Amino acid sequence: MRLQLRIAHTSGDVLSCQRLIAQVYNRHYGVVFSDDIYDLDAKVEPWPHRYLMALAGEELAVVCGLYLRHTYVERFGLVTDAEIEAHLEDAGVRGSYDPRDRREVTKLVVAPPWRKLHLSPAIIAAAHSRDFMEMEAERPPLLTYCCVRTIAEGIMTRHGIRARRLKAFPKYKVHELYRSESNPMDSYLVIPAVDVPPAYRDLRIPGEYALDVLGGERP
């Protein structure tokens, strides 16, 4: 199987991405989205600022969003710049990154017809591409996640991406249906220069790739 990757630039592409995200999040989690307000306990979330699309033929199979500012890790996860700085020090890259300059991968959604094909690892890998994550950045930003451990310590670790746990993510009603005691939600940091395999950072987007090249699994 091959996937066509592209960034949503046109209003039509953005609308297609938002429609798929809203369909899944509203139906399964009762979440709605807004351009200008948010309330995690009322299940109102902000739209991502950028979208990565994976198409199978002409069909939109997977969407992944990116927050360029006001990340959940800082806004809702209560992670401080000093905590980020400590991890940069530990990784030996203090000074190479600004701890305040971070972006966040969010709203990974697989369209219902494609869920049995294990496409999530592919889009997570591709989201670490410079062409997606660093576009318009003056220098490489840091990448954060607020996600359950099966994603951070399962999918990401399995494909060679190191997710550095920052702290437990506070409990909000918006996450009640996909976090649990056995699969808690945490805040994570990814330092691209040392935590992401070069094959993913150098991935060119737009482009067409075999699923296994992107770290996916065959059905």
Secondary structure, DSSP 8 states (H G I E B T S, - for coil): -EEEEEE--SHHHHHHHHHHHHHHHHHHH--EEESS--BGGGTEEE--SEEEEEEETTEEEEEEEEESSS-HHHHTS---HHHHHHHHHHHT-BTTB-TT-EEEEEEEEE-GGGGGG--HHHHHHHTT-HHHHSTT-SS--EEEEEEEHHIIIIIIHHTT---EEEEE----GGGTTT--SSS-EEEEEE-HHHHS-HHHHT--SSEEEEGGGGT----
